[in-house]
Amino acid sequence: MTLDEKVHEMSGNMGVLGLPVMLVRYNYRTFDAGGSRRLGIPPLRFTDGPHGVALGNSTCFPVAAARGATFDTDLEERVGEAMGIEARVQGANLFGGVCINVLRHPGWGRAQETYGEDPHHLGAMGVAAVTGLQRHVMACIKHFACNSIEESRFKVDVRVDERTLREVYLPHFKRCVDAGAAAVMSAYNRVNGPYCGHSRNLLREILKDEWGFKGFVVSDFVFGLYYGKAGVEAGLDVEMPLTRCYGRKLRRLVQSGEASEDLIDDAVGRILRQKDRFAGIGQTAGKADLKPACPEHGALAREAAGKAIVLLKNESDTLPLSRERIKKIAVLGPLADKPNIGDKGSSQVRPPYVVTPLEGIRKAATGAIEVVYDDGGNPARAADLAREADVAIIVVGLTAKEEGEYFPFPPMGGDRTNLDLPAAHEDLIRRVAEASDRCVVILEGGSAITMGAWKDRVPAILMAWYPGMEGGHAIAEILFGNINPSGKLPMTFPKTTEQLVDFDKRAAQVTYGYHHGYRHFDVEKLEPEFPFGFGLSYTRYGYDNLRLDEDRVGPQDRIRAGVEVTNTGTVAGEEVVQLYVGCRGSEVERPVKELKGFTRVALEPGETKTVGLEIDVTDLAFYDVGAKTWRVETTDYTVLVGGSSCTRDLLDASFAVSQD
């Protein structure tokens, strides 16, 4: 290859005139980079996004936060494969929708794009998505690293110590790299000084040298790279979506001796190896009927939405609704008849249809059940309808206006410093609850919502997230009991924002501490509104007889836990069994407990199953900064197993790690 051909391979192909098109209709077509007709090399053809392919009219799945609530890696792998098929048949070969940033604070505007707050959970879900996607396209994991503030993302310098970086903000990226992810996208923000796209420590020393990453690194769009020399030396391989710093500028740097051509060769070799690796896959052999928004993928979106919905409250068995006893339902609220599927920025999906909650309820409420609707704009009128109905279903929450990718003109998205519902939504809940003692609140949104002003006034609450294009059907199936809720919160819901770690959406510099989410609540001994991993069901589950296969293991061994889980109720259901580990007597600061395993188990009424979970002892290591290595402490550990991160919900057993 000539030098021109090599630097072209590292450069986005979009012209300057493509920028306004990108702002008006992001991903109208693929974003291409490189390629050579002379040599028969295809370009990279990039598309987003985290809850469906941003090209064309693709299937809109529930957002990643919702899919995180399923704690179902098999389901996520199937969703990933469906996205890979839809990307491939629309001309893409690189999919940038695997966002695995830690949700440090639930006010982050793009919380909906990631799976939650816990690194182990993020890694498991991310690996599942990568595995499914890469049957058809290259998967790009993002944003590397410490990207969890939206409005100051282009400037904020995240200061983080080495242990916190290694143990909290990087391990899930490594799991996806070890699973064979083809590409990594660098973040806009700085980490300990340099921009991520210029960070030799992150991109070359940790990612490529230490972890042995064989793929390529692509910049976040437009402002992910500022200086070509800094980028290529750091290990940034592709500038996207247009050329500002690479291209001819990079060629001149090489020709003048300011940049080494060996670095260019390394970058281009990485790109070409991944193109070659994926050239012969994803032809959808035997799956020719699987097209964007095909019935099979619509059914998958519906399944994901049904498993994602979290039952937060259900006093007096308000849910499920009885078809025999209910004659009239009042569906109220501004989001009941709104196709509310999430962010309208780079992750926007444009499905051919969206089933709203009202549509889903009307279709499900067949026979003699009357459904009346009011948008709640006049709370007094809505209260009158609720008073006359057997049950009032209030659909409220957030939209792309309140959270999501930030756009100043017109104002849209951004971070939330106040986690309450909009005031008008809270007022509607209060007015309707005064008129009816049988209210169900359905919340839509991408992250935690505080509800202290109204939670005690209503008997039932469902967190539906942004549920995708089939969400209305899934909501109705939950309401009428066709689906037994099994979703679990992938982030902590606080009582107030004051319980959380500090969050400044306009910060120029911020320090990321070792604890956040449930770890922060544990160490500070705080009581959340709803803990990480929490979710009710229409049945109940009992845990008994937690046992470990060994009470003493070596640093390279595995520990196996078994627990008996019983469905003590009257309907079939699925429970998410969660395993946490705490280190007792550590020589360094550690979390009280950390999630280290989870699995789903299906149980018929009265059925008991023994659920097994395994832990590699090496996963209990901490990063020894002085020795620059991971070290398993020879001390005592506690295994905790149950249905949420709340200590009251967990059984415990102990084991020791020794050198014997």
Secondary structure, 3 states (H helix, E strand, C coil): CCHHHHHHHCEECECCCHHHHHHHCCCCCCEEECCECCCCECCEEEECCCCCCCCCCCCCCCCHHHHHCCCCHHHHHHHHHHHHHHHHHCCCCEEEEEECCCCCCCCCCCHHHCCCCCHHHHHHHHHHHHHHHCCCCEEEEEEECCCCCCCCCCCCEEECCHHHHHHHHCHHHHHHHHCCCCEEEECCCEECCCEHHHCHHHHHHHHHHHCCCCCEEECCCCCCCCCHHHHHHHCCCEECCECCCCHHHHHHHHHCCCCCHHHHHHHHHHHHHHHHHHCCCCCCCCCCCCCCCCHHHHHHHHHHHHHHCEEEEEHHHCCCCCCCCCCEEEEECCCCCCCCCCCCCCCCCCCCCCCCHHHHHHHHCCCCCEEEEECCCCHHHHHHHHHHCCEEEEEEECCCCCCEEEECCCCEEECCCCCECCHHHHHHHHHHHHHCCCEEEEEECCCCCECCCCHHHCCEEEECCCCCCCHHHHHHHHHCCCCCCCCCCCCCECCCHHHCCCCCCCCCEEECCCCCHHHHHHHHCCCCCECCCCCECCCCEEEEEEEECCCEECCCCEEEEEEEEEECCCCCEEEEEEEEEEEECCCCCCCCCEEEEEEEEEECCCCEEEEEEEEEHHHHCEEECCCCEEECCCCEEEEEEECCCCHHHEEEEEEEECCC
